[in-house]
Amino acid sequence: MVQTIQAKNVTLAELKTLFNLQLVTDDQFFREWQDELPEITDFQKRQLDQIKAGYFNLLEYPPMLEKTISLSIVSPLLFAGEFYLHPFYIKPEKSVEISAEDEGAIIKGSLDTLVLKEQLWLMVIESKRVSFSMEAGLAQILAYMLANPNRDRPSYGAIATGGSFIFVKLVNGESPRYSTSKGYLTRNPGNELYDVLRILKRLSQIAASN
């Protein structure tokens, strides 16, 4: 009997069992979030400063739900990075399905936001419990990335809770391998949204060139 698993409920342990997914700890595997990052303009920095100020304003009116985060933080971030302009596009609720025939399991689900064809994914999740949401979101976005039809190229993902951001790289194959960046916190001193936008722009450049 084929077992169906909703992507939102999938765990890293299940992905490891079903698809032999492996975590890579070598920091050379995922250098793209650190190397050759593009600069951002002073105008973009001012936009990001406003987004950060808006985040602190939101904290005074909990709960911070997914739609609120998307409208107030993620959407302005994508606008500042010009991700709504060609060659980028946004696809909400992209349905995907992956299967592991030997294990008799199918994972089904939908992604909240898809940016730039099928090589760069962005998922927005609720941030009422930020640390828990990030870890739960990692398994979910990896499930979607495993369904990427362009399996001969690396794919990249970003998880956003509004209060935190993290980036993911997946290399498909007989034994898929993945690694993550460090986490970026909106509330940290300075403005780590600068780095978030620079990394998004860098990953989008790589995805566009493939």
GUKOLNU-808279 format. One line per 4 residues: their letters; for each residue x, y, z of C-alpha. Coordinates in nm, 4 decimals, padded with zeros to 6 digits, always signed. Example, Ala and Ser with C-alpha at 12.3 -4.5 7.8 and 13.67 -1.06 7.14 Angstrom:
BEGIN
AS) +01.2300:-00.4500:+00.7800; +01.3670:-00.1060:+00.7140
***
This chain:
BEGIN
MVQT) +00.0000:+00.0000:+00.0000; +00.1351:+00.3413:-00.1001; +00.1737:+00.5821:+00.1908; +00.0954:+00.9503:+00.1315
IQAK) +00.2735:+01.2087:+00.3438; +00.1824:+01.5775:+00.3434; +00.4914:+01.7888:+00.2827; +00.4081:+02.0122:+00.5779
NVTL) +00.4344:+01.7075:+00.8067; +00.7487:+01.5502:+00.6622; +01.0605:+01.5208:+00.8802; +01.4318:+01.5137:+00.7987
AELK) +01.4449:+01.1551:+00.9246; +01.1760:+01.0534:+00.6749; +01.3581:+01.2263:+00.3875; +01.6773:+01.0473:+00.4860
TLFN) +01.4980:+00.7113:+00.4915; +01.2973:+00.7606:+00.1739; +01.5509:+00.9441:-00.0436; +01.8850:+00.8866:+00.1310
LQLV) +01.9128:+01.2614:+00.1867; +02.2493:+01.3516:+00.3404; +02.3591:+01.6611:+00.5340; +02.6967:+01.8003:+00.4222
TDDQ) +02.9021:+01.9685:+00.6941; +03.1973:+02.0659:+00.4738; +03.1801:+02.4463:+00.4477; +03.3133:+02.4304:+00.0890
FFRE) +02.9928:+02.2608:-00.0304; +02.7812:+02.5755:+00.0020; +03.0009:+02.8789:-00.0540; +02.7433:+03.0675:-00.2582
WQDE) +02.5950:+03.2411:+00.0467; +02.9376:+03.3846:+00.1351; +03.1367:+03.4406:-00.1840; +03.0988:+03.7029:-00.4577
LPEI) +02.7959:+03.8672:-00.3011; +02.6733:+04.1678:-00.5030; +02.6542:+04.5117:-00.3485; +02.3219:+04.6776:-00.2785
TDFQ) +02.2438:+05.0455:-00.3287; +02.1974:+05.3105:-00.0617; +01.8332:+05.3318:-00.1666; +01.7892:+04.9588:-00.1099
KRQL) +01.9521:+04.9931:+00.2321; +01.7016:+05.2640:+00.3246; +01.4195:+05.0348:+00.2112; +01.5573:+04.7520:+00.4253
DQIK) +01.5885:+04.9865:+00.7237; +01.2182:+05.0656:+00.6870; +01.1347:+04.6940:+00.6659; +01.3269:+04.6308:+00.9882
AGYF) +01.1461:+04.9178:+01.1602; +00.8184:+04.7673:+01.0421; +00.9160:+04.4334:+01.1927; +00.9616:+04.5852:+01.5372
NLLE) +00.6279:+04.7586:+01.4992; +00.4652:+04.4207:+01.4196; +00.6089:+04.2697:+01.7357; +00.3808:+04.4983:+01.9365
YPPM) +00.0715:+04.3430:+01.7768; +00.1025:+03.9596:+01.7926; +00.0443:+03.7024:+01.6643; +00.2642:+03.7395:+01.3552
LEKT) +00.0864:+03.5176:+01.1065; +00.2155:+03.4029:+00.7679; +00.0064:+03.6478:+00.5656; +00.1165:+03.9404:+00.7816
ISLS) +00.4827:+03.8439:+00.7464; +00.4470:+03.8078:+00.3709; +00.2794:+04.1451:+00.3249; +00.4924:+04.3426:+00.5686
IVSP) +00.8398:+04.1894:+00.5435; +00.8937:+03.9368:+00.2649; +00.7043:+04.1167:-00.0117; +00.8848:+04.4485:+00.0505
LLFA) +01.2148:+04.2584:+00.0600; +01.1437:+04.1019:-00.2795; +01.0345:+04.4413:-00.4134; +01.3578:+04.6032:-00.2912
GEFY) +01.5542:+04.3313:-00.4722; +01.3507:+04.3813:-00.7925; +01.2412:+04.0176:-00.7902; +00.9086:+04.1133:-00.9452
LHPF) +01.0813:+04.2223:-01.2664; +01.1959:+04.0091:-01.5626; +01.3476:+03.7480:-01.5582; +01.2011:+03.6773:-01.2136
YIKP) +00.8454:+03.5807:-01.1352; +00.6400:+03.4743:-00.8355; +00.4290:+03.1585:-00.8305; +00.2144:+03.1221:-00.5176
EKSV) +00.0976:+02.7797:-00.4021; +00.3074:+02.5718:-00.6406; +00.1930:+02.2106:-00.6025; +00.4610:+01.9434:-00.6131
EISA) +00.4752:+01.5673:-00.5697; +00.7685:+01.3346:-00.5148; +00.7711:+00.9625:-00.4658; +01.0053:+00.6950:-00.3384
EDEG) +00.8926:+00.3859:-00.5227; +01.1049:+00.1400:-00.3288; +00.9629:+00.2631:-00.0022; +00.6071:+00.2958:-00.1319
AIIK) +00.5661:+00.6576:-00.0224; +00.4455:+00.9752:-00.1912; +00.5013:+01.3237:-00.0489; +00.2492:+01.5860:-00.1555
GSLD) +00.2273:+01.9543:-00.0773; +00.2388:+02.3106:-00.2042; +00.5009:+02.5830:-00.1752; +00.4006:+02.9301:-00.0609
TLVL) +00.6263:+03.1216:-00.2993; +00.8494:+03.0215:-00.5897; +01.1010:+03.2728:-00.7234; +01.2916:+03.2563:-01.0526
KEQL) +01.1935:+02.9523:-01.2526; +01.2587:+02.6261:-01.0685; +01.6032:+02.6761:-00.9176; +01.5398:+02.9230:-00.6342
WLMV) +01.2654:+02.8605:-00.3788; +01.1364:+03.0860:-00.1050; +00.9083:+02.9639:+00.1721; +00.7301:+03.1880:+00.4204
IESK) +00.6269:+03.0237:+00.7469; +00.4577:+03.1432:+01.0632; +00.6937:+03.2847:+01.3210; +00.5018:+03.2498:+01.6472
RVSF) +00.7702:+02.9972:+01.7489; +01.0656:+03.1039:+01.5399; +01.3232:+02.8350:+01.6225; +01.0714:+02.5539:+01.5895
SMEA) +00.9325:+02.6935:+01.2653; +01.2775:+02.7168:+01.1081; +01.3601:+02.3521:+01.1759; +01.0194:+02.2309:+01.0643
GLAQ) +01.0436:+02.4465:+00.7532; +01.3805:+02.2973:+00.6566; +01.2369:+01.9495:+00.6017; +00.9410:+02.0981:+00.4157
ILAY) +01.1422:+02.3083:+00.1719; +01.3855:+02.0210:+00.1079; +01.0877:+01.8033:+00.0146; +00.9861:+02.0609:-00.2456
MLAN) +01.3413:+02.1015:-00.3728; +01.3734:+01.7250:-00.4165; +01.0853:+01.7512:-00.6643; +01.2796:+01.9966:-00.8820
PNRD) +01.2641:+01.8601:-01.2396; +01.6071:+02.0087:-01.3206; +01.7940:+01.7479:-01.1203; +02.1276:+01.8018:-01.2942
RPSY) +02.1742:+02.1460:-01.1368; +02.1937:+02.2572:-00.7743; +01.8831:+02.4217:-00.6369; +01.8606:+02.6820:-00.3653
GAIA) +01.6040:+02.7686:-00.1046; +01.5329:+03.0367:+00.1524; +01.3147:+03.0055:+00.4602; +01.1715:+03.3271:+00.6008
TGGS) +00.9848:+03.3776:+00.9254; +01.0175:+03.7546:+00.9204; +01.2286:+03.7389:+01.2344; +01.4812:+03.5004:+01.0816
FIFV) +01.6120:+03.3827:+00.7456; +01.8198:+03.0828:+00.6397; +01.9421:+02.9586:+00.3004; +01.9609:+02.6014:+00.1713
KLVN) +02.1493:+02.4308:-00.1113; +02.0499:+02.0910:-00.2498; +02.2418:+01.8804:-00.5005; +02.0235:+01.6023:-00.6335
GESP) +02.1417:+01.2600:-00.7334; +02.1273:+00.8997:-00.6173; +02.2088:+01.0316:-00.2695; +02.0847:+01.3930:-00.2520
RYST) +02.3039:+01.6229:-00.0432; +02.2167:+01.9497:+00.1274; +02.3661:+02.2172:+00.3468; +02.2480:+02.5415:+00.5047
SKGY) +02.3827:+02.8891:+00.5655; +02.3995:+03.0481:+00.9049; +02.0771:+03.2038:+01.0286; +02.0099:+03.5764:+00.9937
LTRN) +01.8013:+03.7557:+01.2564; +01.6038:+04.0711:+01.1839; +01.6425:+04.1929:+01.5413; +02.0223:+04.1675:+01.5507
PGNE) +02.2244:+04.4914:+01.5801; +02.2813:+04.6599:+01.2486; +02.0619:+04.5308:+00.9693; +02.1172:+04.1712:+00.8609
LYDV) +01.8508:+04.2172:+00.5941; +02.1331:+04.3748:+00.3912; +02.3055:+04.0359:+00.3815; +01.9774:+03.8524:+00.3212
LRIL) +01.9112:+04.0616:+00.0113; +02.2694:+04.0270:-00.1138; +02.2507:+03.6475:-00.0792; +01.9130:+03.6333:-00.2536
KRLS) +02.0560:+03.8365:-00.5393; +02.3638:+03.6128:-00.5614; +02.1616:+03.2906:-00.5648; +01.9270:+03.4351:-00.8243
QIAA) +02.2251:+03.5217:-01.0461; +02.3452:+03.1614:-01.0253; +01.9981:+03.0230:-01.0945; +01.9516:+03.2551:-01.3916
SN) +02.2840:+03.1546:-01.5458; +02.2134:+02.7792:-01.5278
***
